[in-house]
Amino acid sequence: MKQLIKMVFAVVLIAASTSVLAVGDIEAGKQKSTACAACHGVYGVSASAMFPTIAGQHADYMVKALKAYKSGERNNPIMQGSVAGLSDEDMVNLAAYFASQAGLKTLKK
Amino acid sequence: MKRLLAGVLVLGMAFSVTANAAGDAALGAIKGQTCLGCHGVKNYNNAYPTYHVPKLAGQHAGYLVAAMKAYKVGARTHATMYGNVVDLSEQDMQDIAAYFEQDGK
């Protein structure tokens, strides 16, 4: 029984900590977003087809992309340089900021 | 006169490039049916690792074509995306991308 309680406690703790991390701080993200704005636009709507619009994109997808650029799994010199100095927390915050902007939508069926 | 001719020729080339670059969104709607299985479902998740399938409506067509090409040559790796783009021609990609771009507007 004790073990069960411990396990439930651990699961709840892990769940809580990941969800806190995943939510992100929109305001902190905005503060960090100046460099991104140069290509992706201030609100994440880019003016050039060379750079994707990221406004309204799913936050967790953007975090995944940022991490992939950092690790080199996605190979893009501009992005690799831009994300090199970002912590995991910065990425989550940036993603929260751009996800909160109006832009991309799910395709209509 | 020669210069005028040259000018017209250059203009003609410019038009052909645009015609080539702009995909046919109506054709794209047909060719892109399969894409909707994931990209047309709100909040749909990729399985293992779990993250939301990206939203594509309103994305720049040029960027979408670049992404599809990257999956095709393996510069971006995702097994499902590879399987879906490997048989697409450049024109197919342009058409699908045109459809996605205008869908968000």
Backbone of each chain as ProteinMPNN parsed JSONL, in Angstrom:
{"seq_chain_A": "MKQLIKMVFAVVLIAASTSVLAVGDIEAGKQKSTACAACHGVYGVSASAMFPTIAGQHADYMVKALKAYKSGERNNPIMQGSVAGLSDEDMVNLAAYFASQAGLKTLKK", "coords_chain_A": {"N_chain_A": [[0.833, -1.213, 0.0], [1.875, 1.224, 0.845], [3.792, 1.515, -1.062], [2.226, 1.824, -3.304], [1.011, 4.263, -2.823], [3.248, 5.886, -2.872], [3.957, 5.553, -5.529], [1.761, 6.646, -6.903], [1.962, 9.244, -6.032], [4.426, 9.965, -7.143], [3.852, 9.78, -9.873], [1.887, 11.749, -10.149], [3.385, 13.994, -9.456], [5.331, 14.055, -11.49], [3.694, 14.385, -13.724], [2.576, 16.859, -13.118], [4.855, 18.504, -13.111], [5.754, 18.304, -15.754], [3.619, 19.418, -17.126], [3.644, 22.034, -16.256], [6.057, 22.891, -17.308], [5.458, 22.617, -19.995], [3.549, 24.515, -20.544], [4.542, 27.202, -20.599], [5.718, 30.603, -20.582], [4.19, 33.252, -21.811], [4.751, 36.015, -21.846], [7.466, 36.113, -21.12], [8.471, 34.77, -23.28], [7.896, 36.542, -25.333], [9.665, 38.586, -24.714], [12.041, 37.422, -25.425], [11.881, 37.193, -28.117], [12.852, 38.883, -30.092], [15.003, 38.374, -31.898], [13.951, 36.317, -33.44], [11.919, 37.63, -34.743], [13.086, 39.025, -36.799], [13.197, 37.417, -39.071], [10.847, 35.825, -38.966], [8.818, 37.582, -38.534], [7.223, 40.058, -36.427], [4.946, 39.203, -35.017], [5.078, 36.649, -35.716], [4.162, 36.156, -38.229], [5.444, 35.662, -41.212], [7.041, 37.584, -43.801], [8.153, 36.566, -46.013], [8.406, 33.803, -48.267], [10.538, 32.251, -47.829], [10.837, 31.926, -45.174], [9.082, 30.275, -42.634], [5.73, 30.992, -41.543], [4.989, 31.259, -38.166], [3.152, 31.964, -36.364], [0.481, 31.039, -34.345], [1.045, 28.379, -34.609], [1.26, 25.036, -33.269], [2.457, 24.864, -29.975], [3.987, 22.761, -28.844], [4.93, 21.472, -31.082], [6.616, 23.405, -32.147], [8.552, 23.565, -30.135], [9.677, 21.065, -30.384], [10.773, 21.323, -32.936], [12.641, 23.383, -32.512], [14.396, 22.138, -30.729], [15.312, 20.117, -32.377], [16.732, 21.588, -34.238], [18.74, 22.532, -32.619], [20.074, 20.209, -31.864], [20.962, 19.398, -34.273], [19.589, 17.594, -35.725], [17.678, 18.595, -37.405], [18.798, 20.348, -40.103], [19.853, 23.447, -40.455], [21.594, 26.263, -41.006], [21.041, 28.944, -40.196], [18.968, 28.692, -38.316], [20.187, 26.947, -36.54], [22.221, 28.521, -35.472], [20.648, 30.447, -34.264], [19.273, 29.13, -32.228], [21.176, 28.129, -30.592], [21.901, 29.386, -28.179], [19.703, 29.086, -26.604], [17.836, 27.975, -23.799], [16.015, 25.047, -22.646], [13.805, 26.023, -21.344], [13.598, 28.621, -22.388], [12.881, 27.972, -25.002], [10.361, 26.791, -24.653], [8.966, 28.988, -23.68], [9.173, 30.824, -25.821], [7.818, 29.386, -27.782], [5.293, 29.329, -26.638], [4.626, 32.016, -26.797], [4.54, 32.541, -29.638], [2.649, 30.661, -30.385], [0.419, 31.739, -29.283], [-0.332, 33.772, -30.922], [-2.319, 35.064, -33.672], [-2.65, 33.216, -36.618], [-1.519, 30.601, -38.352], [-3.656, 27.838, -39.288], [-5.548, 24.808, -38.744], [-5.908, 22.604, -41.477], [-8.852, 22.724, -43.472], [-11.296, 20.21, -43.747]], "CA_chain_A": [[0.0, 0.0, 0.0], [2.772, 2.384, 0.917], [4.444, 1.629, -2.361], [1.227, 2.327, -4.239], [0.872, 5.703, -2.559], [4.473, 6.504, -3.391], [3.914, 5.548, -6.986], [0.751, 7.625, -7.327], [2.547, 10.55, -5.732], [5.461, 10.218, -8.139], [3.215, 10.001, -11.176], [1.243, 13.065, -10.101], [4.459, 14.99, -9.462], [5.919, 14.117, -12.839], [2.672, 14.96, -14.602], [2.454, 18.276, -12.788], [6.05, 19.241, -13.5], [5.824, 18.416, -17.223], [2.609, 20.329, -17.649], [4.111, 23.392, -15.953], [7.097, 23.165, -18.303], [4.909, 22.652, -21.341], [2.678, 25.663, -20.738], [5.351, 28.307, -21.067], [5.391, 31.958, -20.164], [4.039, 34.029, -23.046], [5.428, 37.308, -21.711], [8.913, 35.856, -21.175], [8.753, 34.407, -24.666], [7.867, 37.777, -26.12], [10.923, 39.302, -24.435], [13.152, 36.718, -26.091], [11.523, 36.911, -29.514], [13.34, 39.905, -31.021], [15.823, 37.787, -32.964], [13.056, 35.527, -34.296], [11.082, 38.55, -35.507], [13.816, 39.486, -37.976], [12.793, 36.597, -40.225], [9.496, 35.253, -38.861], [7.84, 38.64, -38.3], [7.061, 40.399, -35.005], [3.924, 38.332, -34.429], [5.259, 35.295, -36.235], [3.673, 36.042, -39.603], [6.609, 36.056, -41.989], [6.73, 38.286, -45.048], [8.828, 35.881, -47.112], [8.163, 32.364, -48.362], [11.748, 31.554, -47.368], [10.715, 31.701, -43.732], [7.71, 29.881, -42.323], [4.903, 31.667, -40.552], [4.923, 30.407, -36.971], [2.043, 32.448, -35.533], [-0.629, 30.102, -34.223], [1.513, 26.991, -34.681], [1.226, 24.307, -31.995], [3.655, 25.149, -29.185], [4.853, 21.588, -28.656], [5.595, 21.208, -32.362], [7.716, 24.369, -32.282], [9.617, 23.169, -29.2], [10.326, 19.918, -31.006], [11.58, 21.832, -34.05], [13.78, 24.131, -31.954], [15.345, 21.155, -30.181], [15.911, 19.407, -33.513], [17.737, 22.483, -34.815], [19.858, 22.62, -31.676], [20.829, 18.949, -31.883], [21.453, 19.154, -35.624], [18.696, 16.643, -36.403], [17.252, 19.415, -38.54], [20.011, 21.044, -40.47], [19.668, 24.764, -41.035], [22.62, 27.083, -40.348], [20.469, 30.139, -39.551], [18.249, 28.264, -37.123], [21.125, 26.356, -35.578], [22.866, 29.645, -34.782], [19.671, 31.185, -33.464], [18.804, 28.38, -31.064], [22.329, 27.636, -29.824], [21.951, 29.964, -26.832], [18.41, 28.961, -25.927], [17.61, 26.858, -22.876], [14.728, 24.382, -22.872], [12.761, 26.924, -20.839], [13.438, 29.686, -23.395], [12.159, 27.408, -26.15], [8.954, 26.621, -24.258], [8.378, 30.323, -23.583], [9.054, 31.363, -27.185], [6.752, 28.644, -28.456], [4.022, 29.778, -26.052], [4.34, 33.347, -27.346], [4.127, 32.481, -31.039], [1.41, 29.873, -30.477], [-0.705, 32.568, -28.824], [-0.647, 34.767, -31.946], [-3.232, 34.6, -34.731], [-1.938, 32.917, -37.859], [-1.787, 29.312, -38.993], [-4.84, 27.092, -38.855], [-5.636, 23.426, -39.21], [-6.549, 22.535, -42.795], [-10.277, 22.35, -43.45], [-11.565, 18.954, -44.475]], "C_chain_A": [[0.867, 1.263, 0.0], [3.409, 2.641, -0.447], [3.493, 2.236, -3.395], [1.089, 3.843, -4.065], [2.078, 6.459, -3.109], [4.419, 6.64, -4.91], [2.947, 6.592, -7.511], [1.318, 9.035, -7.146], [3.573, 10.927, -6.812], [4.858, 10.544, -9.505], [2.592, 11.39, -11.232], [2.3, 14.169, -10.184], [5.039, 15.173, -10.857], [4.953, 14.783, -13.798], [2.578, 16.467, -14.386], [3.66, 19.048, -13.309], [6.142, 19.37, -15.021], [4.799, 19.407, -17.727], [3.013, 21.781, -17.382], [5.138, 23.799, -17.011], [6.489, 23.401, -19.675], [4.087, 23.904, -21.599], [3.443, 26.88, -21.247], [4.813, 29.666, -20.66], [5.383, 32.859, -21.404], [4.832, 35.337, -22.986], [6.95, 37.148, -21.802], [9.33, 35.492, -22.599], [8.825, 35.627, -25.558], [9.179, 38.551, -25.959], [12.087, 38.716, -25.231], [13.006, 36.687, -27.604], [12.095, 37.882, -30.544], [14.116, 39.309, -32.194], [14.95, 37.013, -33.949], [12.306, 36.432, -35.265], [11.755, 39.008, -36.79], [13.413, 38.693, -39.22], [11.321, 36.185, -40.164], [8.412, 36.305, -38.65], [7.591, 38.836, -36.807], [6.053, 39.477, -34.317], [3.999, 36.907, -34.969], [4.659, 35.077, -37.614], [4.777, 36.564, -40.511], [6.187, 36.665, -43.316], [7.323, 37.566, -46.248], [8.566, 34.382, -47.076], [9.392, 31.559, -47.948], [11.634, 31.158, -45.898], [9.277, 31.342, -43.381], [7.014, 30.858, -41.371], [4.8, 30.716, -39.357], [3.809, 30.856, -36.022], [0.93, 31.418, -35.526], [-0.223, 28.639, -34.322], [1.431, 26.339, -33.295], [2.556, 24.508, -31.251], [4.575, 23.929, -29.085], [5.569, 21.201, -29.956], [6.791, 22.148, -32.536], [8.869, 24.021, -31.344], [10.403, 22.002, -29.793], [11.253, 20.381, -32.131], [12.825, 22.549, -33.525], [14.85, 23.179, -31.423], [16.059, 20.413, -31.313], [16.969, 20.275, -34.206], [18.97, 22.521, -33.922], [20.728, 21.366, -31.748], [21.434, 18.671, -33.261], [20.626, 18.134, -36.382], [18.021, 17.333, -37.586], [18.402, 20.352, -38.844], [19.69, 22.357, -41.177], [20.595, 25.722, -40.292], [22.039, 28.287, -39.601], [19.799, 29.73, -38.243], [19.197, 27.682, -36.073], [21.815, 27.455, -34.766], [21.91, 30.342, -33.834], [19.28, 30.446, -32.193], [19.944, 27.945, -30.133], [22.312, 28.131, -28.376], [20.663, 29.81, -26.05], [18.369, 27.758, -24.99], [16.28, 26.208, -23.228], [13.58, 25.299, -22.45], [12.51, 28.071, -21.82], [12.588, 29.196, -24.556], [10.669, 27.288, -25.843], [8.255, 27.981, -24.198], [8.171, 30.951, -24.964], [7.898, 30.704, -27.923], [5.386, 29.093, -27.94], [3.633, 31.134, -26.633], [3.81, 33.252, -28.778], [2.828, 31.674, -31.223], [0.194, 30.723, -30.117], [-1.122, 33.623, -29.857], [-1.584, 34.177, -33.01], [-2.452, 34.362, -36.018], [-2.378, 31.613, -38.469], [-3.038, 28.648, -38.433], [-4.719, 25.65, -39.321], [-6.365, 23.435, -40.555], [-8.005, 22.114, -42.658], [-10.473, 21.074, -44.268], [-12.571, 19.205, -45.581]], "O_chain_A": [[0.622, 2.218, -0.736], [3.544, 3.773, -0.911], [3.89, 3.042, -4.237], [1.054, 4.595, -5.039], [1.947, 7.519, -3.722], [4.775, 7.667, -5.487], [3.262, 7.333, -8.443], [1.162, 9.897, -8.01], [3.583, 12.049, -7.319], [5.3, 11.463, -10.195], [2.739, 12.115, -12.216], [2.123, 15.157, -10.898], [5.214, 16.293, -11.337], [5.342, 15.642, -14.589], [2.51, 17.245, -15.337], [3.507, 20.126, -13.884], [6.556, 20.411, -15.531], [5.074, 20.161, -18.661], [2.747, 22.658, -18.204], [5.093, 24.909, -17.541], [6.938, 24.266, -20.427], [3.939, 24.319, -22.749], [3.033, 27.514, -22.219], [3.618, 29.845, -20.429], [6.431, 33.18, -21.964], [5.498, 35.716, -23.949], [7.633, 37.931, -22.463], [10.41, 35.864, -23.057], [9.693, 35.736, -26.424], [9.725, 39.093, -26.92], [12.996, 39.433, -25.651], [13.9, 36.211, -28.304], [11.851, 37.726, -31.74], [13.908, 39.695, -33.344], [15.188, 37.053, -35.157], [12.079, 36.085, -36.424], [11.078, 39.344, -37.762], [13.305, 39.261, -40.307], [10.627, 36.193, -41.181], [7.227, 35.976, -38.592], [7.729, 37.901, -36.019], [6.27, 39.028, -33.191], [3.123, 36.078, -34.723], [4.642, 33.954, -38.119], [5.018, 37.77, -40.573], [5.146, 36.329, -43.88], [7.024, 37.922, -47.388], [8.511, 33.77, -46.009], [9.312, 30.348, -47.741], [12.248, 30.193, -45.444], [8.349, 32.039, -43.793], [7.649, 31.465, -40.509], [4.555, 29.521, -39.521], [3.554, 30.213, -35.004], [0.485, 30.973, -36.584], [-1.056, 27.751, -34.139], [1.524, 27.022, -32.275], [3.633, 24.342, -31.824], [5.792, 24.049, -29.225], [6.678, 20.668, -29.927], [7.847, 21.736, -33.015], [10.034, 24.166, -31.713], [11.631, 21.958, -29.714], [12.376, 19.894, -32.263], [13.927, 22.346, -34.034], [16.045, 23.382, -31.635], [17.25, 20.118, -31.223], [17.974, 19.763, -34.699], [20.101, 22.538, -34.407], [21.956, 21.445, -31.7], [22.309, 17.816, -33.401], [20.911, 17.835, -37.542], [17.821, 16.726, -38.638], [18.911, 21.053, -37.969], [19.306, 22.371, -42.347], [20.414, 25.97, -39.1], [22.49, 28.614, -38.503], [20.028, 30.339, -37.198], [19.025, 27.901, -34.874], [21.975, 27.345, -33.551], [22.294, 30.773, -32.747], [18.983, 31.079, -31.18], [19.704, 27.456, -29.03], [22.665, 27.391, -27.458], [20.54, 30.344, -24.947], [18.812, 26.664, -25.343], [15.507, 26.753, -24.015], [12.533, 25.352, -23.097], [11.364, 28.452, -22.059], [11.698, 29.899, -25.034], [9.824, 27.638, -26.667], [7.103, 28.115, -24.61], [7.124, 31.536, -25.237], [7.109, 31.366, -28.597], [4.436, 29.222, -28.712], [2.463, 31.379, -26.926], [2.76, 33.811, -29.095], [2.02, 31.972, -32.103], [-0.916, 30.466, -30.582], [-2.144, 34.289, -29.689], [-1.632, 32.964, -33.217], [-1.682, 35.219, -36.451], [-3.467, 31.514, -39.034], [-3.425, 28.859, -37.283], [-3.898, 25.32, -40.177], [-7.323, 24.184, -40.744], [-8.347, 21.262, -41.838], [-9.886, 20.9, -45.336], [-12.932, 18.28, -46.309]]}, "seq_chain_B": "MKRLLAGVLVLGMAFSVTANAAGDAALGAIKGQTCLGCHGVKNYNNAYPTYHVPKLAGQHAGYLVAAMKAYKVGARTHATMYGNVVDLSEQDMQDIAAYFEQDGK", "coords_chain_B": {"N_chain_B": [[15.051, 48.73, -81.147], [15.873, 46.1, -81.044], [16.461, 46.029, -78.411], [13.985, 46.361, -77.252], [12.76, 44.023, -78.036], [14.327, 42.214, -76.625], [13.631, 42.995, -74.112], [10.922, 42.284, -74.016], [11.184, 39.575, -74.228], [12.472, 38.961, -71.813], [10.486, 39.703, -70.051], [8.561, 37.864, -70.75], [9.806, 35.53, -69.896], [9.797, 36.005, -67.188], [7.086, 35.834, -66.63], [6.632, 33.157, -67.235], [8.083, 31.927, -65.258], [6.656, 32.703, -62.976], [4.246, 31.447, -63.538], [5.018, 28.838, -63.41], [5.898, 28.688, -60.787], [3.646, 29.173, -59.318], [1.357, 27.088, -57.943], [-1.502, 25.036, -58.714], [-4.253, 25.493, -56.955], [-6.737, 24.236, -56.941], [-6.27, 21.765, -58.116], [-4.497, 20.922, -56.226], [-6.121, 20.538, -54.033], [-7.261, 18.146, -54.629], [-5.071, 16.43, -54.983], [-4.042, 16.634, -52.456], [-5.589, 15.307, -50.636], [-4.96, 13.086, -48.982], [-3.275, 14.225, -47.108], [-4.922, 15.5, -45.338], [-5.75, 13.622, -43.573], [-4.124, 13.685, -41.356], [-3.194, 16.414, -41.096], [-5.527, 17.749, -41.28], [-7.023, 17.428, -39.088], [-8.11, 18.744, -36.171], [-5.931, 19.478, -33.509], [-4.654, 17.038, -33.687], [-2.472, 14.329, -32.894], [0.968, 13.397, -33.305], [2.268, 10.139, -33.093], [4.448, 8.788, -30.76], [7.47, 10.193, -30.937], [5.12, 12.013, -28.876], [3.516, 14.756, -30.121], [1.874, 17.703, -31.33], [0.592, 17.49, -34.605], [1.771, 19.619, -37.118], [0.147, 22.772, -37.88], [-0.931, 23.764, -41.047], [-2.455, 25.364, -42.703], [-2.522, 28.367, -44.377], [0.169, 28.671, -44.423], [3.236, 29.711, -46.038], [3.429, 28.926, -49.461], [5.843, 28.454, -50.785], [7.565, 27.754, -48.71], [6.363, 25.411, -47.842], [6.741, 23.737, -50.05], [9.518, 23.555, -50.005], [9.805, 22.173, -47.597], [8.521, 19.737, -48.16], [10.218, 18.775, -50.157], [12.53, 18.467, -48.667], [11.825, 16.376, -46.986], [11.556, 14.404, -48.883], [14.152, 14.01, -49.901], [15.399, 13.265, -47.632], [16.557, 15.1, -45.947], [15.044, 16.144, -43.972], [13.767, 14.094, -41.512], [11.124, 11.9, -41.255], [9.187, 9.248, -41.017], [6.501, 8.807, -41.888], [5.96, 11.163, -43.308], [7.901, 10.975, -45.284], [7.024, 8.717, -46.701], [4.707, 9.773, -47.758], [5.467, 11.853, -49.459], [7.314, 10.893, -51.232], [6.598, 9.986, -53.76], [5.686, 12.225, -54.995], [5.662, 14.681, -57.56], [7.48, 17.654, -58.533], [5.583, 19.459, -59.476], [3.235, 18.444, -58.312], [3.792, 18.988, -55.628], [3.867, 21.79, -55.709], [1.217, 22.343, -56.347], [-0.231, 21.241, -54.185], [0.844, 22.773, -52.128], [-0.034, 25.323, -52.856], [-2.734, 25.05, -52.432], [-2.828, 24.601, -49.626], [-1.791, 27.03, -48.704], [-3.724, 28.95, -49.435], [-5.879, 28.012, -48.047], [-5.885, 28.916, -45.474], [-6.834, 31.44, -45.612]], "CA_chain_B": [[14.095, 47.646, -81.439], [16.442, 44.871, -80.481], [16.332, 46.129, -76.954], [12.566, 46.144, -76.937], [12.543, 42.573, -78.186], [14.988, 41.568, -75.488], [12.804, 43.322, -72.946], [9.715, 41.463, -74.088], [11.62, 38.206, -73.959], [12.722, 38.859, -70.368], [9.169, 39.766, -69.416], [7.95, 36.559, -71.014], [10.443, 34.567, -69.005], [9.321, 36.293, -65.827], [5.739, 35.28, -66.537], [6.671, 31.693, -67.226], [8.575, 31.529, -63.932], [5.542, 32.813, -62.03], [3.266, 30.414, -63.853], [5.598, 27.598, -62.942], [6.022, 28.702, -59.337], [2.338, 29.151, -58.687], [0.668, 25.826, -58.122], [-2.934, 25.082, -58.945], [-4.86, 25.13, -55.674], [-7.867, 23.323, -57.159], [-5.659, 20.443, -58.277], [-3.881, 20.608, -54.931], [-7.178, 20.046, -53.139], [-7.47, 16.732, -54.959], [-3.823, 15.707, -54.7], [-3.696, 16.744, -51.042], [-6.605, 14.652, -49.793], [-4.322, 12.22, -47.976], [-2.652, 15.068, -46.073], [-5.939, 15.901, -44.366], [-5.875, 12.556, -42.579], [-3.434, 14.161, -40.136], [-3.112, 17.873, -41.011], [-6.86, 18.328, -41.322], [-7.727, 17.062, -37.855], [-7.722, 19.677, -35.113], [-5.218, 18.96, -32.337], [-4.221, 15.662, -33.913], [-1.123, 14.109, -32.367], [1.923, 12.432, -33.822], [2.499, 9.125, -32.069], [5.855, 8.424, -30.439], [7.103, 10.961, -29.741], [3.828, 12.678, -28.992], [3.445, 16.219, -30.26], [0.821, 18.028, -32.285], [0.886, 17.596, -36.039], [1.761, 21.067, -37.371], [-0.905, 23.427, -38.658], [-0.356, 24.164, -42.337], [-3.313, 26.283, -43.447], [-2.017, 29.735, -44.325], [1.635, 28.673, -44.511], [3.757, 30.091, -47.358], [3.55, 27.792, -50.385], [7.269, 28.209, -51.054], [8.138, 27.036, -47.563], [5.792, 24.058, -47.837], [7.426, 22.965, -51.09], [10.87, 23.272, -49.493], [9.686, 21.151, -46.555], [8.219, 18.442, -48.807], [11.452, 18.322, -50.82], [13.477, 18.041, -47.627], [11.405, 15.033, -46.552], [11.772, 13.477, -49.994], [15.585, 13.673, -50.024], [15.897, 12.786, -46.341], [17.16, 16.171, -45.146], [14.183, 16.091, -42.779], [13.373, 12.7, -41.396], [9.873, 11.53, -40.613], [8.839, 8.104, -41.855], [5.196, 8.993, -42.523], [6.079, 12.222, -44.304], [8.68, 10.442, -46.402], [6.14, 7.846, -47.467], [3.68, 10.542, -48.452], [5.988, 12.786, -50.468], [8.334, 10.272, -52.082], [6.119, 9.835, -55.135], [5.168, 13.496, -55.514], [6.502, 15.449, -58.479], [7.607, 19.073, -58.179], [4.294, 20.109, -59.751], [2.303, 18.003, -57.259], [4.117, 19.746, -54.412], [3.444, 23.182, -55.927], [-0.253, 22.387, -56.311], [-0.654, 20.989, -52.798], [1.264, 23.932, -51.332], [-0.927, 26.441, -53.2], [-4.009, 24.756, -51.751], [-2.649, 24.816, -48.187], [-1.568, 28.457, -48.448], [-4.978, 29.716, -49.549], [-6.875, 27.456, -47.131], [-5.88, 29.683, -44.221], [-7.27, 32.821, -45.846]], "C_chain_B": [[14.564, 46.316, -80.83], [16.248, 44.84, -78.965], [14.907, 45.844, -76.493], [12.249, 44.645, -76.98], [13.116, 41.817, -76.988], [14.151, 41.772, -74.228], [11.564, 42.448, -72.889], [10.045, 40.011, -73.73], [11.811, 37.982, -72.455], [11.392, 38.832, -69.611], [8.459, 38.417, -69.557], [8.504, 35.504, -70.095], [9.936, 34.731, -67.574], [7.933, 35.685, -65.627], [5.766, 33.763, -66.431], [7.154, 31.181, -65.877], [7.43, 31.592, -62.917], [4.535, 31.702, -62.262], [3.738, 29.084, -63.293], [5.583, 27.521, -61.416], [4.66, 28.591, -58.665], [1.655, 27.821, -58.977], [-0.814, 26.057, -58.344], [-3.646, 24.558, -57.688], [-6.009, 24.131, -55.838], [-7.359, 21.89, -57.35], [-5.064, 19.972, -56.95], [-4.891, 20.041, -53.953], [-7.436, 18.562, -53.381], [-6.229, 15.916, -54.562], [-3.514, 15.656, -53.203], [-4.686, 16.083, -50.097], [-5.983, 13.847, -48.649], [-3.781, 13.037, -46.808], [-3.638, 15.375, -44.947], [-6.15, 14.853, -43.274], [-5.18, 12.908, -41.275], [-3.527, 15.686, -40.003], [-4.484, 18.545, -41.046], [-7.687, 17.984, -40.093], [-7.22, 17.954, -36.73], [-7.074, 18.96, -33.943], [-4.811, 17.493, -32.457], [-2.77, 15.509, -33.45], [-0.32, 13.13, -33.202], [2.119, 11.408, -32.708], [3.988, 8.834, -31.938], [6.889, 9.106, -31.309], [5.795, 11.718, -29.97], [3.994, 14.197, -29.056], [2.389, 16.49, -31.324], [1.348, 18.055, -33.718], [0.78, 19.081, -36.416], [0.572, 21.549, -38.197], [-0.266, 23.953, -39.949], [-1.211, 25.158, -43.11], [-2.806, 27.709, -43.262], [-0.502, 29.817, -44.379], [2.056, 29.083, -45.924], [3.931, 28.85, -48.232], [5.025, 27.445, -50.62], [7.933, 27.433, -49.929], [7.64, 25.592, -47.53], [6.47, 23.173, -48.874], [8.823, 22.588, -50.61], [10.833, 22.154, -48.455], [9.43, 19.777, -47.176], [9.455, 17.884, -49.492], [12.445, 17.788, -49.804], [13.124, 16.647, -47.105], [11.736, 14.011, -47.639], [13.243, 13.053, -50.083], [16.187, 13.205, -48.696], [16.6, 13.84, -45.496], [16.337, 16.393, -43.87], [13.676, 14.668, -42.699], [12.071, 12.546, -40.615], [9.283, 10.458, -41.522], [7.518, 8.309, -42.599], [5.267, 10.063, -43.612], [6.871, 11.745, -45.511], [7.778, 9.607, -47.308], [5.124, 8.621, -48.293], [4.22, 11.45, -49.559], [6.885, 12.118, -51.499], [7.888, 10.154, -53.544], [5.581, 11.137, -55.732], [6.173, 14.131, -56.47], [6.588, 16.877, -57.944], [6.254, 19.781, -58.364], [3.237, 19.716, -58.718], [2.52, 18.83, -55.993], [3.64, 21.186, -54.526], [1.92, 23.301, -55.792], [-0.771, 22.223, -54.876], [-0.34, 22.206, -51.926], [0.356, 25.13, -51.592], [-2.266, 26.291, -52.481], [-3.899, 25.043, -50.249], [-2.535, 26.31, -47.871], [-2.888, 29.22, -48.46], [-6.045, 29.208, -48.579], [-6.963, 28.265, -45.832], [-6.423, 31.09, -44.387], [-8.773, 32.95, -46.019]], "O_chain_B": [[13.811, 45.555, -80.222], [15.933, 43.82, -78.352], [14.674, 45.179, -75.484], [11.582, 44.093, -76.106], [12.487, 40.92, -76.426], [13.985, 40.871, -73.405], [11.204, 41.935, -71.83], [9.292, 39.33, -73.034], [11.382, 36.971, -71.898], [11.199, 38.057, -68.674], [7.847, 37.91, -68.616], [7.761, 34.674, -69.57], [9.685, 33.762, -66.858], [7.645, 35.097, -64.585], [5.029, 33.163, -65.649], [6.703, 30.138, -65.402], [7.245, 30.681, -62.111], [4.033, 31.091, -61.318], [2.946, 28.303, -62.766], [5.305, 26.478, -60.825], [4.526, 28.0, -57.593], [1.408, 27.48, -60.134], [-1.308, 27.171, -58.171], [-3.643, 23.361, -57.401], [-6.225, 23.282, -54.974], [-7.931, 20.936, -56.824], [-5.121, 18.792, -56.604], [-4.567, 19.174, -53.142], [-7.783, 17.82, -52.462], [-6.322, 14.877, -53.909], [-2.816, 14.756, -52.735], [-4.619, 16.284, -48.885], [-6.427, 13.923, -47.503], [-3.822, 12.595, -45.659], [-3.264, 15.494, -43.78], [-6.658, 15.156, -42.194], [-5.606, 12.473, -40.205], [-3.888, 16.199, -38.944], [-4.593, 19.758, -40.865], [-8.896, 18.216, -40.057], [-6.04, 17.92, -36.383], [-7.596, 17.962, -33.444], [-4.646, 16.799, -31.454], [-1.955, 16.421, -33.59], [-0.857, 12.159, -33.737], [2.135, 11.758, -31.527], [4.684, 8.657, -32.938], [7.164, 8.59, -32.392], [5.42, 12.018, -31.103], [4.547, 14.82, -28.149], [2.053, 15.611, -32.119], [2.426, 18.586, -33.988], [-0.204, 19.732, -36.065], [0.066, 20.85, -39.076], [0.825, 24.523, -39.919], [-0.735, 25.742, -44.083], [-2.678, 28.195, -42.138], [0.059, 30.913, -44.382], [1.332, 28.838, -46.889], [4.507, 27.851, -47.801], [5.396, 26.271, -50.648], [8.766, 26.56, -50.172], [8.397, 24.67, -47.229], [6.744, 22.001, -48.615], [9.262, 21.451, -50.782], [11.713, 21.293, -48.429], [10.035, 18.782, -46.777], [9.722, 16.684, -49.429], [13.119, 16.787, -50.045], [14.008, 15.84, -46.818], [12.146, 12.889, -47.342], [13.543, 11.881, -50.311], [17.348, 12.798, -48.645], [17.172, 13.524, -44.453], [16.871, 16.778, -42.83], [13.212, 14.103, -43.689], [11.944, 13.0, -39.477], [8.922, 10.736, -42.665], [7.422, 8.023, -43.793], [4.71, 9.897, -44.697], [6.535, 12.085, -46.645], [7.775, 9.776, -48.528], [4.73, 8.195, -49.378], [3.493, 11.777, -50.497], [7.187, 12.714, -52.533], [8.714, 10.216, -54.455], [5.076, 11.141, -56.854], [7.378, 14.119, -56.22], [5.864, 17.255, -57.024], [5.838, 20.587, -57.53], [2.437, 20.551, -58.297], [1.571, 19.305, -55.371], [3.082, 21.743, -53.581], [1.412, 24.249, -55.193], [-1.635, 22.974, -54.423], [-1.152, 22.616, -51.096], [0.013, 25.866, -50.667], [-2.846, 27.261, -51.993], [-4.79, 25.665, -49.672], [-3.109, 26.792, -46.895], [-3.136, 30.047, -47.583], [-7.021, 29.912, -48.318], [-8.005, 28.285, -45.177], [-6.473, 31.856, -43.424], [-9.278, 34.054, -46.223]]}, "name": "protein", "num_of_chains": 2, "seq": "MKQLIKMVFAVVLIAASTSVLAVGDIEAGKQKSTACAACHGVYGVSASAMFPTIAGQHADYMVKALKAYKSGERNNPIMQGSVAGLSDEDMVNLAAYFASQAGLKTLKKMKRLLAGVLVLGMAFSVTANAAGDAALGAIKGQTCLGCHGVKNYNNAYPTYHVPKLAGQHAGYLVAAMKAYKVGARTHATMYGNVVDLSEQDMQDIAAYFEQDGK"}
